[in-house]
């Protein structure tokens, strides 16, 4: 078969709470493969998401073209079906035991009929693709189905949709149906590509238990401009929601003979915790990693509860504890620990074994000396970026030493920083000791990743949680005992109802609070619950049985990590049987794709497992498993880059890149030669005129004799309260650097909804429900939630607005006086309680007349204090760079 170099035609990425799919079609001859229809239909029924992605393409060229279907999905999602319809014939994907599929695959490779698999580890996703040859005028339909149980993370379920069509699509439609019998307590949307025009294509309808979100843009709405045939759709679309909680803290839902029990009680007080932070300070942490670790650790220390106890263990070649024992998290101790954390430096080897044993000994000694509060929680949090190199270096022996030392008494959480660490080593060590492992990705938001992880475990609410059901009512129940329950999470148990089960299913959930035991009792009437799930619009048949199978497989696979060899075989056998029965592509199964005669007869997709450490294409943030055409002679596997980096040129619709090594060119600025000529001639060059600066803030002053005021901060240093309006429920603070005449950060805090926006020179962080989301400047953002809209354009203008409220803007200013700038609009909404450095100009302001000798000067009296105001030329930054010159009355504070 002739190989055609693929070029990009479209891509669609869908994530539903970390559920995600990407479609991308490629073609060779100037976009001859045309996508005329692309639909995504996702039904989320009681947290279980069932997604169908359908793409229809046609070859408009006069020659055979290759269309490529590329998909990305979250690591915990299971593909359940994939098929292609070509010339009216359906070519399905068949799910088989991995060994059988691999045998078929190996035979195909021997015949030269199939391409190799690509496995990589990424941040949230796995990827594979399949290519098929399309005859002139022929049409192909791709259909992909996958499922995942949405996990509650810091109080929310999240559906993320990433849209990258790379061409205009005549029929593009996405529907998300959510049905939650408990009731939807809040729903919000966010997008990184939405414009005011595109927002008209988005419709959201919601009642007590159901929500429908539809995005259906027309061709003109997709266009960047009437003159350009390029699509503006390129970014994320996110839905976040949560459900109502009952007094009993749980909900039992029943459908078609299966039940699921969701448990997340509200209103409980956090149990005091004793936590030891074990921090890798070896040489490999040098640079950005240790800087981000310091930053995160300082923030985490500040979040410790007043009843908590803590200590720090740092390690490189040797382990060192900060203090001899656990210390109360008093303000004084926390500040001292922050000072210590700020001074940690990276050097030496990696002695994980001694550091871990030292942490356990700290907790054990405190326990023997009765220094641990009764019924408190003990945690060890390990952060490392490399494999052990000093002391005990055998991973199995380290795991054994740690397991024996902890002896089931403490919970261990392991954070692997980057890809130079064996994640499998950390994961097994954590799971063996009642915790979990998490990879921290090297990026600008690494510190936020660390902080977010800590927030997940910062507030333990219950210990030793056990679910109990009548033995004559249920069978095949999933995990029903949990060591800890944390605030913002959710415990999930599923099972099957027995044939002769009672009409009412009862359950008890027992656990330990800080000072007492507690039992939650709940009942669910089977007939009433079955009736809840009869609406065909929102429900796919037997979804709860599939939910039970999905959850069972995930838990069995997790148990294999720390099981003995004999136990592992039994666990894998059960997981394999369920995977085949319910057609899930799991680490134990593979999907075999069949193609039309004359093309490669078999291709195999396998689910990757994140257990490696140095992988060549991990920088992309994706794990991948791919179907490739054997005739494609373009290498899909690339090694590490060499010392010379190519300059890459890419057509807007194309995945073809041209590599050309360009030599470095040293240029001499024109000013250098100009100065040299001046010295030779002996001429005197006058100094350039002073550059017009953008002020610290431009304040619109409705109703005053001056319509706007420019304020420059010259004498401030450090944190400044800029605005505070309790009536509006908003406060704005900033950190001013006097030497650089700029704000290094500005923070806006809202009371309703409870939310904080922190803008730094590097990025913007939105914090809600203890969860942080980071955005880079000049990334388009469009977020709508009850009571607030957040938007950002490509000029870097961030606006926070809502009806009957002051609009607050933040701008990353690139012009003269580079730094952050504050904008205010609709200031007539300020209440009489407004105050602050800038807020004072909206209270008791009196403008004096221009001075007789110089009408560019006048006096302004603010709350009884006189300030000199001067008419000056300033740069108005409110529409972004390069700004425009304005004449503005200026006050210097």
Secondary structure, DSSP 8 states (H G I E B T S, - for coil): ------EEEEEEEEEETTT--EEEEEESSSS-EEEEEEEEEEEEETTEEEEEEEEEEEE-SSS-EEEEEEEEEETT-EEEEEEEEETTEEEEEEEEEHHHHHHHHHHHHHTT-S--------SSEEEEEEEEEE-TT-EEEEEEEEEEE---BTTBEEEEEEEE-SS--SEEEEEEEEE-TT-EEEEEEEESS--HHHHTTEEEEE-SSEEEEEE---HHHHEEETTEEEE---EEEEEEEEE---TTSEEEEEETTEEEEEE---S-----EEEEEEEE-SGGGTTHHHHHHHHHHHHHHHT--TT-EEEEEEESSSEEESSSS-EE--HHHHHHHHHHHHT----S---HHHHHHHHHHHHHHHHHTT-S-TT-EEEEEEEESS---SS---HHHHHHHHHHHHTTSSEEEEEEESSSS-HHHHHHHHHTTT--EEEE--STTHHHHHHHHHHHHS-EEEEEEEEEE-TTTEES----EEEEEETT--EEEEEEE-TT--SEEEEEEEEE-SSSEEEEEEEEEHHHHHHHT--TTT--TTHHHHHHHHHHHHHHHHHHHTS-HHHHHHHHHHHHHHHHHTT-B-TTEEEEE---TTS-S-EEEE---S--S--TTGGGSB-------TT--S-S------SS--EEEE-TT---EEEE---------HHHHHHHHHHHHT-------------SEEEE-TTSSSSEEEEE-SS--EEEEEEEETTTTEEEEEEEETTTTEEEEEEEEETTTTEEEEEESSEEEEEETTEEEEEETT--EEEEETTEEEEE-TT-EEEEE-TTS-EEEEEEE-SSS-EEEEEEE-GGG--TT-BSTTGGGGSSEEE----SS-TTEEEEEETTEEEEEEEEEEEE-TT-TT-EEEEEEEEE-
